[in-house]
Amino acid sequence: MSQFVSRSFERIRESYLYCAHESGLKIYLIPHEGKEAFALFGTRYGAMDRTFAVNGKPLTVPDGIAHFLEHKLFENSDGVDTFSRFAAVGAGCNAFTSNEMTAYLFQTTGAYHEALEILLDFVTHPYFTKETVQKEQGIIGQEIRMYDDDPDYQLYQGLLQALFVKHPLRIDIAGTVESIAQITEQTLYDCYHTFYNLNNMALVLCGPFEAEKVLSICDRLLSKAPEFTLTRPDPGEPDALCAKSVTKEFPISLPQFMLGLKETECGGDAHALLLRDASQRVALEYYFGRASDFFCSLYEKGQINETFNCAYQFLDTCAFTLFQGESEEPDAVAEAIRQTVRKAKETPMNEADFIRCKKAVFGSAVQNFNAPSDLAVQMLSYLFVGADLFEMPDAVADLRLSDVQARVDSWREDLIAQSFIYPLKGKE
């Protein structure tokens, strides 16, 4: 019989309940003070999953199908609108598709368990017809054209196109008008039964849920999923860039820039992933944080403003650091970033700076536990790469200066790509 076990993390005084449900679903229940509750029901299936094998049978599907499937799951065979079902119990619902996962969610301050029933029910009951698929192709085609006119989206997509040669991270999440035209109700069912197998999914609940009620609902609504073997091919990504620079023009007031520092090492067990994550964050805090020589110098010159930020993004098959912001002199900012990466190995941080930066990163990691929605989304993201968000603060606290220096030593200036968007008037 399925039951919850408690996992506690003394350093941050946090805990959660975990259950490997008999259906195959992994359930994480995170207690949180207050009335607000947030639930996330996700599958490790995203835009990258275009070529895969199920029980040894290879399959290639059209680009954008994960996002298309997300849209279609909100339709029901009885014609009742899913959003109306949630609204009737005072809950708001939504969903999102990323490169590596698809997730369905609700947020509410009451009727927690009623909303959970609706969430589990509609996600586990797909309904696709030829007519509804054709209708959705027109709707998503319009959405794709909207993305074409979105500078922020094009800035990021341009960077991915420059960073990666073969990796499916290059694939546009929504696909193209041409690729979604190839989607049929059968390909949707094929992808659904492959990736929406409960053994490939997780449920993260954050808020005042009652463990026994949650189990009772899951026992009643979820059947045991069939065992299966899902394999994804090695992307075969080379240690090289596809392009050094991508430039576009949009009707914006200030030029926008985004640079990516591509990694050559990825994958590994949970410890390796968390070590790289924690050490990279501390290194970025020292060399590019708000107190860094880089930021202070460029800010005083007026070359960057408050929009500048950097972040580390990692999956089990790729990883990169992203730098972004807006500037009248994006080329100068890009050169400063490259110069800082180049000189970082020659200017290692001392013990005092290491402790200061580690405390700053630890504080940010702990702060993530304050908002139920952010906590649930980050928890699911970590789970799908084989790590545990609750272990992240410990990974930061246990870091050694030598760990951070090893990360810095792995940085390669030749693996930095840039994506620029200029105002339509040009590069004046």
Beta strands, then each sheet from edge to edge (+ up, - down):
strand 1: 5-9
strand 2: 14-20
strand 3: 26-30
strand 4: 37-43
strand 5: 51-54
strand 6: 57-60
strand 7: 91-97
strand 8: 102-108
strand 9: 201-206
strand 10: 230-231
strand 11: 245-250
strand 12: 256-262
strand 13: 309-314
strand 14: 319-326
strand 15: 416-423
sheet 1: 1+ 2- 3+ 9+ 4- 8+ 7-
sheet 2: 6+ 5- 10+
sheet 3: 11+ 15+ 12- 14+ 13-
end
